[in-house]
Amino acid sequence: MALATYRRLVWRHLPVMLIGILAGYFVGCNKPAVRRTLSLFDTADCSQPRVAKSAIDTVDMYHPNGTKPVRAALVALVRNSDLFGLRMAMRQIEDRWNREHNYSYIFVNDVPFTDEFKQGVQALTKAQVKFGTLDSESWQVPGWINQTKYQEVKRTAQYPHGEKDSYRKMCRFQSGYLHRHPLLQDLDYYWRIEPDVEYYCDIDYDPFAFMQQNGLKYGWNVAMTEFMATIPTLWNTTKMFALEHPELIAPDSLWQWLVDEHGQYNGCHFWSNFEIVDLSFYRSPAYQAYFDYLDRAGGFFYERWGDAPVHSIAAALFLNASQVHYFSDIGYFHPSVVSCPRGARTQGRCVCDANKSFVQDGFCTVRFLQVKQSIVDPNATVPAHSGVVRYAEPVVRTVFSNE
């Protein structure tokens, strides 16, 4: 009697059990993280009756406590007062991408973070969050700077942030010290993020893995021209360095992207508030020698050399064109500048107005695409860009603007 009752129960509930198993299988295969992982690592696909163990292990990598396929993190130099703006940026990063990837966040500050700040950012993510402070060497006016000259420069500067110590310290730190911070020593890649930015598109792949698999060293999203009044001697200083170290210039470099018809710097640079970088580039002897040369020249303080032109010139000189990538598919907003993929008004997984974005047709972007194509694919039959090329005045960046 008991056996007959057991059989009836099994037959009664068998259809529900089968439906549950099939639903779990198909939902799992349709999760973007699973689809992405299977395609990235070629371990299995959803047409197979069973998911290979290696694929399951790969999915587990994106668990908050999993060992990620790439040693990478999202990194920002921020202040306690940036909490609200950073929370807005993190909310979008999590919704658009990181809630399925769970890469760690690393935040550094020149003073200790408050408990309010720590709790405020930790509440938005399942990923690990690390907090660090800066040492005196990386956040100071170096001893070789002539204080009399420096104070006069600050008093008479006629450009944005010209009177600020903090902005100059920030530019110097981002140029030469962020990648050397102890919290980044175990990383191979970093994605720089900032407060008050927006991400318009769902990102259904792992940009870190994409960089690694394609041998890319530097990834960018916005290219603009710099305020030339802030860098009057940067290019001449760079040329002197290049003459002393010609062996450091990459054979297929993007140097032509940097210069006008007279061989002078045209001001083009990648906005470093969005950059995804293989940190071996910043740790390389070429980059470190270049930064040290610039640092001793004093231009971070006697002028107002920014980390964006420093990073960009270095990438254009020391990397091959094939190692620099334009992330045109990642819709991005930094106060006053919109980068929106074409067609996003009516299709795709972005919510932005490409008609308000001049970045894709901007001179520096178009020039980059043309120069890179001439090096990487010189026999191309389709031009790198067609249509109008837009010219725009430099836009003020607002990081540390209230000090």
C-alpha positions as CSV (number, residue, x, y, z in Angstrom):
1,M,0.0,0.0,0.0
2,A,2.8,2.4,0.9
3,L,4.6,1.6,-2.3
4,A,1.5,2.2,-4.4
5,T,0.9,5.6,-2.7
6,Y,4.6,6.6,-3.3
7,R,4.2,5.7,-7.0
8,R,1.0,7.8,-7.3
9,L,2.8,10.8,-5.7
10,V,5.7,10.5,-8.1
11,W,3.5,10.4,-11.2
12,R,1.4,13.2,-9.9
13,H,4.3,15.6,-9.4
14,L,6.6,14.4,-12.2
15,P,5.3,17.0,-14.8
16,V,6.0,19.8,-12.3
17,M,9.4,18.5,-11.6
18,L,10.3,18.3,-15.3
19,I,9.0,21.8,-16.0
20,G,11.1,23.1,-13.1
21,I,14.2,21.5,-14.4
22,L,13.7,22.7,-18.0
23,A,12.8,26.2,-16.8
24,G,16.0,26.4,-14.7
25,Y,18.0,25.2,-17.6
26,F,16.6,27.7,-20.1
27,V,16.6,30.7,-17.7
28,G,20.2,29.9,-16.8
29,C,21.2,29.8,-20.5
30,N,19.4,33.0,-21.2
31,K,21.1,35.0,-18.4
32,P,23.5,37.4,-20.0
33,A,26.4,36.4,-17.7
34,V,26.0,32.8,-18.7
35,R,25.7,33.5,-22.4
36,R,28.7,35.9,-22.3
37,T,30.8,33.4,-20.3
38,L,30.1,30.5,-22.6
39,S,31.0,32.5,-25.7
40,L,34.1,34.1,-24.2
41,F,35.7,30.9,-23.0
42,D,34.3,28.4,-25.6
43,T,33.6,25.9,-22.9
44,A,30.0,25.0,-23.9
45,D,26.8,26.4,-25.3
46,C,23.2,26.3,-24.4
47,S,22.4,23.8,-27.2
48,Q,24.2,21.1,-25.2
49,P,22.1,19.0,-22.9
50,R,24.5,19.7,-20.0
51,V,26.6,22.7,-19.1
52,A,30.3,21.7,-18.9
53,K,31.9,21.9,-15.5
54,S,34.4,24.5,-16.8
55,A,31.6,26.8,-17.9
56,I,30.0,26.5,-14.4
57,D,33.3,27.4,-12.9
58,T,33.6,30.4,-15.2
59,V,30.2,31.6,-14.2
60,D,31.3,31.3,-10.6
61,M,34.2,33.6,-11.3
62,Y,31.7,36.5,-11.5
63,H,30.3,35.7,-8.0
64,P,31.2,38.5,-5.6
65,N,33.7,36.3,-3.9
66,G,34.8,34.5,-7.1
67,T,38.2,34.7,-8.7
68,K,37.6,36.9,-11.7
69,P,38.9,35.9,-15.1
70,V,41.0,39.1,-15.1
71,R,42.7,40.7,-12.2
72,A,41.0,44.1,-12.4
73,A,38.9,46.6,-10.5
74,L,37.0,49.9,-10.9
75,V,39.1,52.7,-9.4
76,A,38.5,56.3,-8.4
77,L,40.3,59.1,-6.6
78,V,37.5,60.8,-4.7
79,R,36.7,62.9,-1.6
80,N,34.2,62.3,1.1
81,S,32.1,65.2,-0.3
82,D,31.8,63.2,-3.6
83,L,29.6,60.6,-1.9
84,F,26.3,61.6,-3.6
85,G,27.9,62.0,-7.1
86,L,29.8,58.7,-6.7
87,R,26.6,56.9,-5.6
88,M,24.8,58.1,-8.7
89,A,27.7,56.8,-10.9
90,M,27.9,53.5,-9.1
91,R,24.1,52.9,-9.4
92,Q,24.4,53.2,-13.1
93,I,27.6,51.1,-13.3
94,E,25.9,48.4,-11.3
95,D,22.7,48.5,-13.2
96,R,24.4,48.6,-16.6
97,W,27.2,46.1,-16.0
98,N,28.8,45.2,-12.7
99,R,25.9,43.6,-10.9
100,E,26.6,40.6,-13.2
101,H,30.3,40.8,-13.0
102,N,31.1,42.0,-9.4
103,Y,34.5,43.4,-10.0
104,S,35.9,45.1,-7.0
105,Y,35.9,48.9,-6.4
106,I,38.9,50.7,-5.1
107,F,38.5,54.3,-3.7
108,V,41.4,56.4,-2.6
109,N,41.5,59.8,-0.9
110,D,44.1,62.2,0.5
111,V,42.3,62.0,3.8
112,P,40.6,58.9,5.5
113,F,37.1,58.1,4.3
114,T,34.3,58.6,6.7
115,D,32.1,55.8,7.9
116,E,29.2,57.5,6.1
117,F,31.1,57.4,2.8
118,K,32.1,53.8,3.2
119,Q,28.5,52.7,4.1
120,G,27.1,54.8,1.4
121,V,29.0,53.1,-1.4
122,Q,29.0,49.6,0.0
123,A,25.2,49.6,0.1
124,L,25.1,49.8,-3.7
125,T,27.1,46.7,-4.6
126,K,27.7,43.1,-3.7
127,A,31.2,43.4,-4.9
128,Q,34.2,44.0,-2.6
129,V,35.0,47.6,-1.9
130,K,38.4,48.7,-0.7
131,F,39.4,52.1,0.7
132,G,42.8,53.7,0.8
133,T,44.6,56.9,1.5
134,L,47.5,58.6,-0.2
135,D,51.1,58.9,1.1
136,S,52.9,62.2,1.4
137,E,55.1,61.6,-1.6
138,S,52.3,61.1,-4.0
139,W,50.2,64.1,-2.8
140,Q,52.6,67.0,-2.4
141,V,54.4,69.8,-4.1
142,P,57.8,68.3,-4.7
143,G,60.8,69.9,-3.0
144,W,62.4,70.9,-6.4
145,I,59.6,73.2,-7.2
146,N,60.5,76.9,-6.8
147,Q,57.8,78.2,-4.4
148,T,58.3,81.8,-5.4
149,K,57.8,81.0,-9.0
150,Y,54.9,78.7,-8.2
151,Q,53.0,81.2,-6.1
152,E,53.3,83.8,-8.9
153,V,52.0,81.3,-11.4
154,K,48.9,80.6,-9.3
155,R,48.3,84.3,-8.7
156,T,48.4,85.2,-12.4
157,A,46.9,82.0,-14.0
158,Q,44.1,82.8,-16.5
159,Y,42.8,79.3,-17.0
160,P,40.4,77.0,-15.0
161,H,41.7,75.8,-11.6
162,G,44.8,77.9,-12.2
163,E,44.9,79.0,-8.5
164,K,44.4,75.6,-7.0
165,D,47.0,73.4,-5.3
166,S,44.6,70.4,-5.1
167,Y,43.9,70.3,-8.8
168,R,47.6,70.2,-9.7
169,K,48.3,67.6,-7.0
170,M,45.4,65.5,-8.5
171,C,46.8,65.8,-12.0
172,R,50.3,64.7,-10.8
173,F,48.9,61.8,-8.8
174,Q,46.7,60.5,-11.6
175,S,49.6,60.8,-14.0
176,G,52.3,59.0,-12.0
177,Y,51.1,57.5,-8.7
178,L,47.6,56.0,-8.9
179,H,48.8,52.9,-10.6
180,R,51.5,52.5,-7.9
181,H,49.1,52.7,-5.0
182,P,49.4,49.5,-2.8
183,L,45.7,48.6,-3.4
184,L,46.4,48.3,-7.1
185,Q,49.6,46.2,-6.9
186,D,47.7,42.9,-7.5
187,L,45.8,44.3,-10.5
188,D,46.5,43.8,-14.1
189,Y,43.8,46.2,-15.4
190,Y,41.8,49.1,-14.0
191,W,38.8,51.0,-15.2
192,R,38.8,54.5,-14.0
193,I,35.5,55.9,-12.8
194,E,34.4,59.3,-11.4
195,P,31.5,60.9,-9.6
196,D,28.6,62.5,-11.5
197,V,29.1,60.5,-14.7
198,E,26.4,58.4,-16.4
199,Y,26.5,55.2,-18.4
200,Y,23.8,55.0,-21.1
201,C,24.1,51.4,-22.4
202,D,23.9,47.9,-21.1
203,I,27.3,46.4,-21.4
204,D,26.8,42.7,-22.1
205,Y,30.5,41.6,-22.2
206,D,33.5,41.9,-19.9
207,P,35.7,44.9,-21.2
208,F,38.6,43.6,-19.1
209,A,38.5,40.2,-20.7
210,F,38.0,41.9,-24.1
211,M,41.2,44.0,-23.5
212,Q,43.2,41.0,-22.4
213,Q,42.1,38.7,-25.2
214,N,42.8,41.3,-27.9
215,G,46.2,42.5,-26.6
216,L,44.9,46.0,-25.9
217,K,46.7,48.3,-23.5
218,Y,44.6,51.5,-23.5
219,G,40.9,51.9,-24.0
220,W,39.1,55.3,-24.2
221,N,35.7,56.8,-24.9
222,V,36.0,60.6,-25.3
223,A,38.7,62.5,-27.2
224,M,38.9,66.3,-27.0
225,T,41.4,69.1,-27.4
226,E,43.1,70.5,-24.3
227,F,43.3,74.0,-23.0
228,M,46.6,74.9,-24.6
229,A,47.2,77.6,-22.0
230,T,47.6,74.9,-19.4
231,I,50.3,73.0,-21.3
232,P,52.4,75.6,-23.2
233,T,55.7,73.6,-22.8
234,L,54.4,70.1,-22.5
235,W,55.0,69.2,-26.2
236,N,58.5,70.7,-26.3
237,T,59.4,68.8,-23.1
238,T,58.0,65.6,-24.6
239,K,60.1,66.2,-27.8
240,M,63.2,66.6,-25.7
241,F,62.4,63.3,-23.9
242,A,61.8,61.6,-27.3
243,L,65.1,62.8,-28.7
244,E,66.9,61.5,-25.6
245,H,65.1,58.1,-25.8
246,P,64.2,57.3,-29.4
247,E,64.3,53.6,-28.6
248,L,61.1,54.0,-26.5
249,I,58.9,55.1,-29.4
250,A,56.8,52.2,-30.6
251,P,57.4,51.3,-34.3
252,D,53.7,51.6,-35.2
253,S,52.9,54.5,-32.8
254,L,50.1,57.0,-33.2
255,W,52.3,60.0,-33.1
256,Q,50.6,61.5,-36.2
257,W,47.4,61.7,-34.2
258,L,49.1,64.2,-31.9
259,V,50.4,66.8,-34.4
260,D,49.2,69.4,-36.9
261,E,50.6,70.1,-40.3
262,H,53.4,72.1,-38.7
263,G,54.5,69.3,-36.4
264,Q,53.1,71.0,-33.3
265,Y,50.8,69.4,-30.7
266,N,47.2,69.8,-31.8
267,G,45.8,69.3,-28.3
268,C,44.1,66.0,-28.9
269,H,43.9,63.8,-25.9
270,F,41.7,61.0,-24.4
271,W,39.6,62.1,-21.5
272,S,41.1,60.1,-18.7
273,N,38.0,60.2,-16.5
274,F,37.0,57.1,-18.6
275,E,39.9,54.8,-19.4
276,I,40.4,51.1,-19.2
277,V,44.1,50.3,-19.0
278,D,46.4,47.4,-18.9
279,L,48.5,48.5,-16.0
280,S,51.7,47.0,-17.4
281,F,51.7,50.1,-19.7
282,Y,51.8,52.5,-16.8
283,R,54.3,50.3,-15.0
284,S,56.6,50.0,-18.1
285,P,60.0,51.6,-18.1
286,A,59.0,53.8,-21.0
287,Y,56.0,55.4,-19.2
288,Q,57.8,55.7,-15.8
289,A,60.8,57.4,-17.4
290,Y,58.5,59.8,-19.3
291,F,56.6,60.7,-16.1
292,D,59.7,61.2,-14.1
293,Y,61.1,63.5,-16.8
294,L,57.9,65.5,-16.8
295,D,57.8,65.6,-13.1
296,R,61.3,67.0,-12.8
297,A,60.5,69.6,-15.4
298,G,57.9,71.0,-13.0
299,G,55.1,71.6,-15.5
300,F,52.4,70.0,-13.2
301,F,52.9,73.1,-11.0
302,Y,54.5,75.9,-13.1
303,E,51.8,75.3,-15.6
304,R,48.9,72.9,-15.1
305,W,49.7,69.8,-17.0
306,G,46.7,67.4,-16.8
307,D,46.8,63.6,-16.5
308,A,44.7,63.3,-19.6
309,P,47.2,64.8,-22.1
310,V,50.1,63.0,-20.3
311,H,48.4,59.6,-20.5
312,S,47.3,60.3,-24.1
313,I,50.7,61.4,-25.4
314,A,52.3,58.5,-23.7
315,A,49.8,56.0,-25.2
316,A,50.3,57.6,-28.7
317,L,54.1,57.3,-28.5
318,F,54.9,54.2,-26.5
319,L,52.1,51.9,-27.7
320,N,51.4,50.5,-31.2
321,A,48.2,51.7,-32.8
322,S,46.7,48.2,-32.6
323,Q,47.0,48.4,-28.8
324,V,44.7,51.5,-28.4
325,H,41.0,50.9,-28.5
326,Y,38.0,53.3,-28.9
327,F,35.0,52.0,-26.8
328,S,32.5,53.6,-29.1
329,D,29.8,51.2,-27.9
330,I,29.8,52.4,-24.3
331,G,27.4,55.4,-24.0
332,Y,28.9,57.8,-21.5
333,F,28.2,61.2,-20.0
334,H,30.7,63.4,-18.1
335,P,29.4,66.8,-17.1
336,S,28.9,68.8,-20.3
337,V,30.0,66.0,-22.7
338,V,27.9,63.2,-24.2
339,S,29.2,60.2,-26.0
340,C,26.3,58.2,-27.4
341,P,26.5,55.3,-29.9
342,R,24.9,55.9,-33.3
343,G,21.3,54.9,-33.6
344,A,20.7,54.8,-29.8
345,R,17.5,56.9,-30.1
346,T,15.6,54.1,-31.8
347,Q,17.4,50.8,-31.3
348,G,19.8,48.8,-29.2
349,R,20.3,48.7,-25.4
350,C,21.2,52.4,-24.9
351,V,19.1,55.3,-23.7
352,C,20.7,58.5,-25.0
353,D,20.4,61.0,-27.8
354,A,23.2,60.6,-30.4
355,N,22.1,64.0,-31.9
356,K,23.5,65.7,-28.7
357,S,26.8,63.8,-29.0
358,F,29.6,65.5,-31.0
359,V,32.3,63.1,-29.8
360,Q,31.9,60.5,-32.6
361,D,32.4,63.2,-35.3
362,G,34.8,65.3,-33.3
363,F,38.1,66.2,-34.9
364,C,40.2,64.2,-32.4
365,T,38.1,61.1,-32.7
366,V,38.0,61.2,-36.5
367,R,41.7,61.9,-36.6
368,F,42.4,58.9,-34.3
369,L,40.3,56.6,-36.5
370,Q,42.0,57.8,-39.7
371,V,45.6,57.5,-38.3
372,K,44.9,54.1,-36.7
373,Q,43.4,52.7,-40.0
374,S,46.4,54.0,-42.0
375,I,48.7,51.9,-39.7
376,V,46.7,48.8,-38.9
377,D,44.7,48.5,-42.2
378,P,46.4,50.6,-44.9
379,N,44.6,48.8,-47.7
380,A,41.2,49.4,-46.3
381,T,38.6,50.2,-49.0
382,V,36.1,51.7,-46.5
383,P,37.2,55.0,-44.9
384,A,37.5,55.1,-41.2
385,H,35.0,58.0,-41.0
386,S,32.6,59.7,-43.4
387,G,30.6,62.8,-43.0
388,V,31.0,66.0,-41.2
389,V,33.9,66.5,-38.8
390,R,33.1,68.7,-35.8
391,Y,35.4,71.1,-34.1
392,A,34.6,72.0,-30.5
393,E,36.2,74.2,-27.8
394,P,37.8,72.4,-24.9
395,V,35.4,71.6,-22.0
396,V,36.3,72.3,-18.4
397,R,36.6,69.2,-16.2
398,T,35.1,69.6,-12.8
399,V,37.1,67.2,-10.6
400,F,38.3,68.9,-7.4
401,S,36.8,72.2,-8.7
402,N,35.4,73.4,-5.4
403,E,38.6,73.6,-3.5
